[in-house]
């Protein structure tokens, strides 16, 4: 999630901030495909303009802001963590991610302990991209169910069937008060 993004929509389709945040743009397009609002091969400017007009209409059931979308993800039980929390242009992403390994080990251990103490199933980890796969080396992570895909930065993410199956039923594009 990109802190520079507020509004999700513009007159032309997705907002400029969403379009600049490539991963978020492709995530939004995947959600639109998953919910049957656009066809997988028709996520261009024209299709986005049509959806945007519906999303921005008075009384629209669509979420209008990134914080609203984030709230829907959290409502669905997501804990949103990047495999690397800092990126600097002069440092390889894998090196950045390595510094966060101890944090992720603590998070994985805590999630496992929480589930065990409450006699609950372990949560499913949704791992996007090569750096997220690097987490497989963490102690205890092998016990967790996982859904793995390419990073949303990749255009192919829009058409990823497993991500569509996971996120489609959640109706993340719609506000909490919506009946969708």
Contact map, one row per residue, 1 for C-alpha under 8 A:
111000000000000000000001000000000000000000000000000000000000000001000100000000000000000000000000000000000000000000000000000000000000000000000000000000000000000000000000000000000000
111110000000000000001001000000000000000000000000000000000000000000000000000000000000000000000000000000000000000000000000000000000000000000000000000000000000000000000000000000000000
111111000000000000000000000000000000000000000000000000000000000000000000000000000000000000000000000000000000000000000000000000000000000000000000000000000000000000000000000000000000
011111000000000010000000000000000000000000000000000000000000000000000000000000000000000000000000000000000000000000000000000000000000000000000000000000000000000000000000000000000000
011111110000000011000000000000000000000000000000000000000000000011000000000000000000000000000000000000000000000000000000000000000000000000000000000000000000000000000000000000000000
001111110000000010000000000000000000000000000000000000000000000011100000000000000000000000000000000000000000000000000000000000000000000000000000000000000000000000000000000000000000
000011111100001011000000000000000000000000000000000000000000000111000000000000000000000000000000000000000000000000000000000000000000000000000000000000000000000000000000000000000000
000011111100011011000000000000000000000000000000000000000000001111000000000000000000000000000000000000000000000000000000000000000000000000000000000000000000000000000000000000000000
000000111111111000000000000000000000000000000000000100110000000100000000000000000000000000000000000000000000000000000000000000000000000000000000000000000000000000000000000000000000
000000111111111100000000000000000000000000000000000100010000000000000000000000000000000000000000000000000000000000000000000000000000000000000000000000000000000000000000000000000000
000000001111100000000000000000000000000000000000100110000000000000000000000000000000000000000000000000000000000000000000000000000000000000000000000000000000000000000000000000000000
000000001111111000000000000000000000000000001001100100000000000000000000000000000000000000000000000000000000000000000000000000000000000000000000000000000000000000000000000000000000
000000001111111000000000000000000000000000001011111110000000000000000000000000000000000000000000000000000000000000000000000000000000000000000000000000000000000000000000000000000000
000000011101111101100000100000000000000000000001100100000000000000000000000000000000000000000000000000000000000000000000000000000000000000000000000000000000000000000000000000000000
000000111101111111100000000000000000000000000000000000000000000000000000000000000000000000000000000000000000000000000000000000000000000000000000000000000000000000000000000000000000
000000000100011111110000000000000000000000000000000000000000000000000000000000000000000000000000000000000000000000000000000000000000000000000000000000000000000000000000000000000000
000111110000001111111000000000000000000000000000000000000000000000000000000000000000000000000000000000000000000000000000000000000000000000000000000000000000000000000000000000000000
000010110000011111111101100000000000000000000000000000000000000000000000000000000000000000000000000000000000000000000000000000000000000000000000000000000000000000000000000000000000
000000000000011111111101100000000000000000000000000000000000000000000000000000000000000000000000000000000000000000000000000000000000000000000000000000000000000000000000000000000000
000000000000000111111100100000000000000000000000000000000000000000000000000000000000000000000000000000000000000000000000000000000000000000000000000000000000000000000000000000000000
010000000000000011111111100000000000000000000000000000000000000000000000000000000000000000000000000000000000000000000000000000000000000000000000000000000000000000000000000000000000
000000000000000001111111110000000000000000000000000000000000000000000000000000000000000000000000000000000000000000000000000000000000000000000000000000011000000000000000000000000000
000000000000000000001111111000000000000000000000000000000000000000000000000000000000000000000000000000000000000000000000000000000000000000000000000000111100000000000000000000000000
110000000000000001101111111100000000000000000000000000000000000000000000000000000000000000000000000000000000000000000000000000000000000000000000000000011000000000000000000000000000
000000000000010001111111111110000000000000000000000000000000000000000000000000000000000000000000000000000000000000000000000000000000000000000000000000000000000000000000000000000000
000000000000000000000111111111000000000000000000000000000000000000000000000000000000000000000000000000000000000000000000000000000000000000000000000000011110110000000000000000000000
000000000000000000000011111111100000000000000000000000000000000000000000000000000000000000000000000000000000000000000000000000000000000000000000000000010000110000000000000000000000
000000000000000000000001111111110000000000000000000000000000000000000000000000000000000000000000000000000000000000000000000000000000000000000000000000000000000000000000000000000000
000000000000000000000000111111111000000000100000000000000000000000000000000000000000000000000000000000000000000000000000000000000000000000000000000000000000010000000000000000000000
000000000000000000000000011111111100000000000000000000000000000000000000000000000000000000000000000000000000000000000000000000000000000000000000000000000000111100110000000000000000
000000000000000000000000001111111110000000000000000000000000000000000000000000000000000000000000000000000000000000000000000000000000000000000000000000000000010000010011000110000000
000000000000000000000000000111111111110000000000000000000000000000000000000000000000000000000000000000000000000000000000000000000000000000000000000000000000000000000000000010000000
000000000000000000000000000011111111111100000000000000000000000000000000000000000000000000000000000000000000000000000000000000000000000000000000000000000000011000010000000000000000
000000000000000000000000000001111111100000000000000000000000000000000000000000000000000000000000000000000000000000000000000000000000000000000000000000000000000000011011000000000000
000000000000000000000000000000111111110000000000000000000000000000000000000000000000000000000000000000000000000000000000000000000000000000000000000000000000000000000001101000000000
000000000000000000000000000000011111111000000000000000000000000000000000000000000000000000000000000000000000000000000000000000000000000000000000000000000000000000000000000000000000
000000000000000000000000000000011111111000000000001000000000000000000000000000000000000000000000000000000000000000000000000000000000000000000000000000000000000000000000000000000000
000000000000000000000000000000011011111101100010000000000000000000000000000000000000000000000000000000000000000000000000000000000000000000000000000000000000000000000000000000000000
000000000000000000000000000000001001111111100000000000000000000000000000000000000000000000000000000000000000000000000000000000000000000000000000000000000000000000000000000000000000
000000000000000000000000000000001000011111100000000000000000000000000000000000000000000000000000000000000000000000000000000000000000000000000000000000000000011000000000000000000000
000000000000000000000000000000000000001111100000000000000000000000000000000000000000000000000000000000000000000000000000000000000000000000000000000000000000000000000000000000000000
000000000000000000000000000000000000011111110010000000000000000000000000000000000000000000000000000000000000000000000000000000000000000000000000000000000000000000000000000000000000
000000000000000000000000000010000000011111111111000000000000000000000000000000000000000000000000000000000000000000000000000000000000000000000000000000000000000000000000000000000000
000000000000000000000000000000000000000001111111000000000000000000000000000000000000000000000000000000000000000000000000000000000000000000000000000000000000000000000000000000000000
000000000001100000000000000000000000000000111111100000000000000000000000000000000000000000000000000000000000000000000000000000000000000000000000000000000000000000000000000000000000
000000000000000000000000000000000000000000111111110000000000000000000000000000000000000000000000000000000000000000000000000000000000000000000000000000000000000000000000000000000000
000000000000100000000000000000000000010001111111111000000000000000000000000000000000000000000000000000000000000000000000000000000000000000000000000000000000000000000000000000000000
000000000001110000000000000000000000000000111111111100000000000000000000000000000000000000000000000000000000000000000000000000000000000000000000000000000000000000000000000000000000
000000000011110000000000000000000000000000001111111110000000000000000000000000000000000000000000000000000000000000000000000000000000000000000000000000000000000000000000000000000000
000000000000100000000000000000000000000000000111111111000000000000000000000000000000000000000000000000000000000000000000000000000000000000000000000000000000000000000000000000000000
000000000000100000000000000000000000100000000011111111100000000000000000000000000000000000000000000000000000000000000000000000000000000000000000000000000000000000000000000000000000
000000001111110000000000000000000000000000000001111111110000000000000000000000000000000000000000000000000000000000000000000000000000000000000000000000000000000000000000000000000000
000000000010100000000000000000000000000000000000111111111000000000000000000000000000000000000000000000000000000000000000000000000000000000000000000000000000000000000000000000000000
000000000000000000000000000000000000000000000000011111111001000000000000000000000000000000000000000000000000000000000000000000000000000000000000000000000000000000000000000000000000
000000001000000000000000000000000000000000000000001111111001111100000000000000000000000000000000000000000000000000000000000000000000000000000000000000000000000000000000000000000000
000000001100000000000000000000000000000000000000000111111101010100000000000000000000000000000000000000000000000000000000000000000000000000000000000000000000000000000000000000000000
000000000000000000000000000000000000000000000000000011111111000000000000000000000000000000000000000000000000000000000000000000000000000000000000000000000000000000000000000000000000
000000000000000000000000000000000000000000000000000000011111000000000000000000000000000000000000000000000000000000000000000000000000000000000000000000000000000000000000000000000000
000000000000000000000000000000000000000000000000000000001111100000000000000000000000000000000000000000000000000000000000000000000000000000000000000000000000000000000000000000000000
000000000000000000000000000000000000000000000000000001111111110000000000000000000000000000000000000000000000000000000000000000000000000000000000000000000000000000000000000000000000
000000000000000000000000000000000000000000000000000000100011111000000000000000000000000000000000000000000000000000000000000000000000000000000000000000000000000000000000000001101111
000000000000000000000000000000000000000000000000000000110001111100000000000000000000000000000000000000000000000000000000000000000000000000000000000000000000000000000000000011100100
000000010000000000000000000000000000000000000000000000100000111111011000000000000000000000000000000000000000000000000000000000000000000000000000000000000000000000000000000011100000
000000111000000000000000000000000000000000000000000000110000011111010000000000000000000000000000000000000000000000000000000000000000000000000000000000000000000000000000000000000000
000011110000000000000000000000000000000000000000000000000000001111111000000000000000000000000000000000000000000000000000000000000000000000000000000000000000000000000000000000000000
100011110000000000000000000000000000000000000000000000000000001111111100000000000000000000000000000000000000000000000000000000000000000000000000000000000000000000000000000000000000
000001000000000000000000000000000000000000000000000000000000000011111110000000000000000000000000000000000000000000000000000000000000000000000000000000000000000000000000000000000000
000000000000000000000000000000000000000000000000000000000000001111111111000000000000000000000000000000000000000000000000000000000000000000000000000000000000000000000000000000100000
000000000000000000000000000000000000000000000000000000000000001011111111100000000000000000000000000000000000000000000000000000000000000000000000000000000000000000000000000110000000
100000000000000000000000000000000000000000000000000000000000000001111111110000000000000000000000000000000000000000000000000000000000000000000000000000000000000000000000000000000000
000000000000000000000000000000000000000000000000000000000000000000111111111000000000000000000000000000000000000000000000000000000000000000000000000000000000000000000000000000000000
000000000000000000000000000000000000000000000000000000000000000000011111111100000000000000000000000000000000000000000000000000000000000000000000000000000000000000000000000100110000
000000000000000000000000000000000000000000000000000000000000000000001111111111000000000000000000000000000000000000000000000000000000000000000000000000000000000000000000000100000000
000000000000000000000000000000000000000000000000000000000000000000000111111111100000000000000000000000000000000000000000000000000000000000000000000000000000000000000000000000000000
000000000000000000000000000000000000000000000000000000000000000000000011111111000000000000000000000000000000000000000000000000000000000000000000000000000000000000000000000000000000
000000000000000000000000000000000000000000000000000000000000000000000001111111000000000000000000000000000000000000000000000000000000000000000000000000000000000000000000010000000000
000000000000000000000000000000000000000000000000000000000000000000000000111111100000000000000000000000000000000000000000000000000000000000000000000000000000000000000000000000000000
000000000000000000000000000000000000000000000000000000000000000000000000111111110000000000000000000000000000000000000000000000000000000000000000000000000000000000000000000000000000
000000000000000000000000000000000000000000000000000000000000000000000000010011111000000000000000000000000000000000000000000000000000000000000000000000000000000000000000000000000000
000000000000000000000000000000000000000000000000000000000000000000000000000001111100000000000000000000000000000000000000000000000000000000000000000000000000000000000000000000000000
000000000000000000000000000000000000000000000000000000000000000000000000000000111110100000000000000000000000000000000000000000000000000000000000000000000000000000000000000000000000
000000000000000000000000000000000000000000000000000000000000000000000000000000011111100000000000000000000000000000000000000000000001000000000000000000000000000000000000000000000000
000000000000000000000000000000000000000000000000000000000000000000000000000000001111100000000000100100010000000000000000000000000011001000000000000000000000000000000000000000000000
000000000000000000000000000000000000000000000000000000000000000000000000000000000111111000001001111100000000000000000000000000000010000000000000000000000000000000000000000000000000
000000000000000000000000000000000000000000000000000000000000000000000000000000001111111000000001100100000000000000000000000000000000000000000000000000000000000000000000000000000000
000000000000000000000000000000000000000000000000000000000000000000000000000000000001111100000001100000000000000000000000000000000000000000000000000000000000000000000000000000000000
000000000000000000000000000000000000000000000000000000000000000000000000000000000001111110101001000000000000000000000000000000000000000000000000000000000000000000000000000000000000
000000000000000000000000000000000000000000000000000000000000000000000000000000000000011111111000000000000000000000000000000000000000000000000000000000000000000000000000000000000000
000000000000000000000000000000000000000000000000000000000000000000000000000000000000001111110000000000000000000000000000000000000000000000000000000000000000000000000000000000000000
000000000000000000000000000000000000000000000000000000000000000000000000000000000000000111110000000000000000000000000000000000000000000000000000000000000000000000000000000000000000
000000000000000000000000000000000000000000000000000000000000000000000000000000000000001111111011000000000000000000000000000000000000000000000000000000000000000000000000000000000000
000000000000000000000000000000000000000000000000000000000000000000000000000000000000000111111111000000000000000000000000000000000000000000000000000000000000000000000000000000000000
000000000000000000000000000000000000000000000000000000000000000000000000000000000001001100111111100000000000000000000000000000000010000000000000000000000000000000000000000000000000
000000000000000000000000000000000000000000000000000000000000000000000000000000000000000000011111110000000000000000000000000000000010000000000000000000000000000000000000000000000000
000000000000000000000000000000000000000000000000000000000000000000000000000000000000000000111111111000000000000000000000000000000000000000000000000000000000000000000000000000000000
000000000000000000000000000000000000000000000000000000000000000000000000000000000001111000111111111100000000000000000000000000000000000000000000000000000000000000000000000000000000
000000000000000000000000000000000000000000000000000000000000000000000000000000000011110000001111111110000000000000000000000000000010000000000000000000000000000000000000000000000000
000000000000000000000000000000000000000000000000000000000000000000000000000000000001000000000111111110000000000000000000000000000000000000000000000000000000000000000000000000000000
000000000000000000000000000000000000000000000000000000000000000000000000000000000001000000000011111111000000000000000000000000000000000000000000000000000000000000000000000000000000
000000000000000000000000000000000000000000000000000000000000000000000000000000000011100000000001111111110000000000000000000000000000000000000000000000000000000000000000000000000000
000000000000000000000000000000000000000000000000000000000000000000000000000000000000000000000000111111111000000000000000000000000000001001000000000000000000000000000000000000000000
000000000000000000000000000000000000000000000000000000000000000000000000000000000000000000000000001111111100000000000000000000000000000000000000000000000000000000000000000000000000
000000000000000000000000000000000000000000000000000000000000000000000000000000000000000000000000000111111110000000000000000000000000000000000000000000000000000000000000000000000000
000000000000000000000000000000000000000000000000000000000000000000000000000000000010000000000000000111111111000000000000000000000000001001000000000000000000000000000000000000000000
000000000000000000000000000000000000000000000000000000000000000000000000000000000000000000000000000011111111100000000000000000000000000001100000000000000000000000000000000000000000
000000000000000000000000000000000000000000000000000000000000000000000000000000000000000000000000000001111111110000000000000000000000000000000000000000000000000000000000000000000000
000000000000000000000000000000000000000000000000000000000000000000000000000000000000000000000000000000111111111000000000000000000000000000000000000000000000000000000000000000000000
000000000000000000000000000000000000000000000000000000000000000000000000000000000000000000000000000000011111111100000000000000000000000000011000000000000000000000000000000000000000
000000000000000000000000000000000000000000000000000000000000000000000000000000000000000000000000000000001111111110000000000000000000000000010000000000000000000000000000000000000000
000000000000000000000000000000000000000000000000000000000000000000000000000000000000000000000000000000000111111111000000000000000000000000000000000000000000000000000000000000000000
000000000000000000000000000000000000000000000000000000000000000000000000000000000000000000000000000000000011111111100000011000000000000000000000000000000000000000000000000000000000
000000000000000000000000000000000000000000000000000000000000000000000000000000000000000000000000000000000001111111110000010000000000000000010000000000000000000000000000000000000000
000000000000000000000000000000000000000000000000000000000000000000000000000000000000000000000000000000000000111111111000000000000000000000000000000000000000000000000000000000000000
000000000000000000000000000000000000000000000000000000000000000000000000000000000000000000000000000000000000011111111100000000000000000000000000000000000000000000000000000000000000
000000000000000000000000000000000000000000000000000000000000000000000000000000000000000000000000000000000000001111111111111000000000000000000000000000000000000000000000000000000000
000000000000000000000000000000000000000000000000000000000000000000000000000000000000000000000000000000000000000111111111110000000000000000000000000000000000000000000000000000000000
000000000000000000000000000000000000000000000000000000000000000000000000000000000000000000000000000000000000000011111111000000000000000000000000000000000000000000000000000000000000
000000000000000000000000000000000000000000000000000000000000000000000000000000000000000000000000000000000000000001111111000000000000000000000000000000000000000000000000000000000000
000000000000000000000000000000000000000000000000000000000000000000000000000000000000000000000000000000000000000000111111100000000000000000000000000000000000000000000000000000000000
000000000000000000000000000000000000000000000000000000000000000000000000000000000000000000000000000000000000000000111111110000000000000000000000000000000000000000000000000000000000
000000000000000000000000000000000000000000000000000000000000000000000000000000000000000000000000000000000000000000110011111000000000000000000000000000000000000000000000000000000000
000000000000000000000000000000000000000000000000000000000000000000000000000000000000000000000000000000000000001100110001111100000000000000000011100000000000000000000000000000000000
000000000000000000000000000000000000000000000000000000000000000000000000000000000000000000000000000000000000001000100000111110000000000000000001100000000000000000000000000000000000
000000000000000000000000000000000000000000000000000000000000000000000000000000000000000000000000000000000000000000000000011111000000000000000001111000000000000000000000000000000000
000000000000000000000000000000000000000000000000000000000000000000000000000000000000000000000000000000000000000000000000001111100000000000000001111000000000000000000000000000000000
000000000000000000000000000000000000000000000000000000000000000000000000000000000000000000000000000000000000000000000000000111110000000000000000011100000000000000000000000000000000
000000000000000000000000000000000000000000000000000000000000000000000000000000000000000000000000000000000000000000000000000011111001100000000000011110000000000000000000000000000000
000000000000000000000000000000000000000000000000000000000000000000000000000000000000000000000000000000000000000000000000000001111111100000000000000111110000000000000000000000000000
000000000000000000000000000000000000000000000000000000000000000000000000000000000000000000000000000000000000000000000000000000111111100000000000000111110000000000000000000000000000
000000000000000000000000000000000000000000000000000000000000000000000000000000000000000000000000000000000000000000000000000000011111110000000000000001100000000000000000000000000000
000000000000000000000000000000000000000000000000000000000000000000000000000000000011000000001100100000000000000000000000000000011111111000000000000000000000000000000000000000000000
000000000000000000000000000000000000000000000000000000000000000000000000000000000110000000000000000000000000000000000000000000111111111100000000000000000000000000000000000000000000
000000000000000000000000000000000000000000000000000000000000000000000000000000000000000000000000000000000000000000000000000000111111111100000000000100000000000000000000000000000000
000000000000000000000000000000000000000000000000000000000000000000000000000000000000000000000000000000000000000000000000000000000111111110000000000000000000000000000000000000000000
000000000000000000000000000000000000000000000000000000000000000000000000000000000010000000000000000010010000000000000000000000000011111111001000000000000000000000000000000000000000
000000000000000000000000000000000000000000000000000000000000000000000000000000000000000000000000000000000000000000000000000000000001111111001100000000000000000000000000000000000000
000000000000000000000000000000000000000000000000000000000000000000000000000000000000000000000000000000000000000000000000000000000000011111101000000000000000000000000000000000000000
000000000000000000000000000000000000000000000000000000000000000000000000000000000000000000000000000010011000000000000000000000000000001111111000000000000000000000000000000000000000
000000000000000000000000000000000000000000000000000000000000000000000000000000000000000000000000000000001000000000000000000000000000000011111100000000000000000000000000000000000000
000000000000000000000000000000000000000000000000000000000000000000000000000000000000000000000000000000000001100100000000000000000000000001111111000000000000000000000000000000000000
000000000000000000000000000000000000000000000000000000000000000000000000000000000000000000000000000000000001000000000000000000000000001111111111000000000000000000000000000000000000
000000000000000000000000000000000000000000000000000000000000000000000000000000000000000000000000000000000000000000000000000000000000000100111111100000000000000000000000000000000000
000000000000000000000000000000000000000000000000000000000000000000000000000000000000000000000000000000000000000000000000010000000000000000011111100000000000000000000000000000000000
000000000000000000000000000000000000000000000000000000000000000000000000000000000000000000000000000000000000000000000000011110000000000000011111110000000000000000000000000000000000
000000000000000000000000000000000000000000000000000000000000000000000000000000000000000000000000000000000000000000000000011110000000000000000111111000000000000000000000000000000000
000000000000000000000000000000000000000000000000000000000000000000000000000000000000000000000000000000000000000000000000000111100000000000000001111100000000000000000000000000000000
000000000000000000000000000000000000000000000000000000000000000000000000000000000000000000000000000000000000000000000000000111100000000000000000111110000000000001000000000000000000
000000000000000000000000000000000000000000000000000000000000000000000000000000000000000000000000000000000000000000000000000001111000100000000000011111000000000000000000000000000000
000000000000000000000000000000000000000000000000000000000000000000000000000000000000000000000000000000000000000000000000000000111000000000000000001111100000100100100000000000000000
000000000000000000000000000000000000000000000000000000000000000000000000000000000000000000000000000000000000000000000000000000011100000000000000000111110101100000000000000000000000
000000000000000000000010000000000000000000000000000000000000000000000000000000000000000000000000000000000000000000000000000000011100000000000000000011111100100000000000000000000000
000000000000000000000111011000000000000000000000000000000000000000000000000000000000000000000000000000000000000000000000000000011000000000000000000001111111110000000000000000000000
000000000000000000000111010000000000000000000000000000000000000000000000000000000000000000000000000000000000000000000000000000000000000000000000000000111110100000000000000000000000
000000000000000000000010010000000000000000000000000000000000000000000000000000000000000000000000000000000000000000000000000000000000000000000000000001111111100000000000000000000000
000000000000000000000000010000000000000000000000000000000000000000000000000000000000000000000000000000000000000000000000000000000000000000000000000000011111111000000000000000000000
000000000000000000000000000000000000000000000000000000000000000000000000000000000000000000000000000000000000000000000000000000000000000000000000000001010111111100000000000000000000
000000000000000000000000011001000000000000000000000000000000000000000000000000000000000000000000000000000000000000000000000000000000000000000000000011111111111100100000000000000000
000000000000000000000000011011101000000100000000000000000000000000000000000000000000000000000000000000000000000000000000000000000000000000000000000000010011111100000000000000000000
000000000000000000000000000001001000000100000000000000000000000000000000000000000000000000000000000000000000000000000000000000000000000000000000000000000011111110010000000000000000
000000000000000000000000000001000000000000000000000000000000000000000000000000000000000000000000000000000000000000000000000000000000000000000000000010000001111111110000000000000000
000000000000000000000000000000000000000000000000000000000000000000000000000000000000000000000000000000000000000000000000000000000000000000000000000000000000001111111000000000000000
000000000000000000000000000000000000000000000000000000000000000000000000000000000000000000000000000000000000000000000000000000000000000000000000001000000000000111111100000000000000
000000000000000000000000000001000000000000000000000000000000000000000000000000000000000000000000000000000000000000000000000000000000000000000000000010000000100111111110000000000000
000000000000000000000000000001101100000000000000000000000000000000000000000000000000000000000000000000000000000000000000000000000000000000000000000000000000001111111111000000000000
000000000000000000000000000000000100000000000000000000000000000000000000000000000000000000000000000000000000000000000000000000000000000000000000000000000000000011111111100000000000
000000000000000000000000000000000000000000000000000000000000000000000000000000000000000000000000000000000000000000000000000000000000000000000000000000000000000001111111110000000000
000000000000000000000000000000100100000000000000000000000000000000000000000000000000000000000000000000000000000000000000000000000000000000000000000000000000000000111111111100000000
000000000000000000000000000000100110000000000000000000000000000000000000000000000000000000000000000000000000000000000000000000000000000000000000000000000000000000011111111100000000
000000000000000000000000000000000010000000000000000000000000000000000000000000000000000000000000000000000000000000000000000000000000000000000000000000000000000000001111111000000000
000000000000000000000000000000000000000000000000000000000000000000000000000100000000000000000000000000000000000000000000000000000000000000000000000000000000000000000111111100000000
000000000000000000000000000000000010000000000000000000000000000000000000000000000000000000000000000000000000000000000000000000000000000000000000000000000000000000000011111111000001
000000000000000000000000000000100000000000000000000000000000000000001001100000000000000000000000000000000000000000000000000000000000000000000000000000000000000000000011011111100000
000000000000000000000000000000110000000000000000000000000000011000001000000000000000000000000000000000000000000000000000000000000000000000000000000000000000000000000000001111100000
000000000000000000000000000000000000000000000000000000000000111000000000000000000000000000000000000000000000000000000000000000000000000000000000000000000000000000000000001111110101
000000000000000000000000000000000000000000000000000000000000111000010001000000000000000000000000000000000000000000000000000000000000000000000000000000000000000000000000000111111100
000000000000000000000000000000000000000000000000000000000000000000000001000000000000000000000000000000000000000000000000000000000000000000000000000000000000000000000000000001111100
000000000000000000000000000000000000000000000000000000000000100000000000000000000000000000000000000000000000000000000000000000000000000000000000000000000000000000000000000000111110
000000000000000000000000000000000000000000000000000000000000110000000000000000000000000000000000000000000000000000000000000000000000000000000000000000000000000000000000000001111111
000000000000000000000000000000000000000000000000000000000000100000000000000000000000000000000000000000000000000000000000000000000000000000000000000000000000000000000000000000001111
000000000000000000000000000000000000000000000000000000000000100000000000000000000000000000000000000000000000000000000000000000000000000000000000000000000000000000000000001001000111
